[in-house]
C-alpha cells in the first residue's frame, strides 16, 4: 500500500512514518509538508491508496489538499490528523474522510485505520470494476 503523510511539522511526519514502518515495513511512505509537495508526488506518478493529512497546516487547509488529492486519486482513503478536534466537523462536510486521529497520535488508532484500509483493498480485489456511462460499477 502507498501511504501519503502530509503535515507542516517534519517531526510529526517522522513519527507517523516511524510508527508505520515499525508494523508495516512493506508499505511505501510518501511525506509532504504542503500542497506543493503533494503535487510533486502526483506529478512523479505516485497514486496513494491512503493519506494522513493534518487539517490545519501553516499556510493552507488540509481539507483543500484532501479535495485536490481526491480529484486526482478518487479512491484514496483520507484520514485527517489534528490537535484541534473542534475542526473535525468542518472537514467532514467538505471531504468524506475515512477517519480522524487527534494529536498526540496514538499508534493503535493509526494501525486501526491502516488495517481497515488493507481490508478494504483486499475486498476490492474480489470485484470487477468498470465505468459505464460515467458511473463506476463493481461486479
Secondary structure, DSSP 8 states (H G I E B T S, - for coil): -EEEEE-S-HHHHHHHHHHHHHH-TTSEEEEESSHHHHHHHHHTT---SEEEEESB-SSSBHHHHHHHHHHHSTT-EEEEEES-GGGHHHHHHHS--SEEEESS--HHHHHHHHHHHHHHHHHHTTS-EEEETTEEEE-
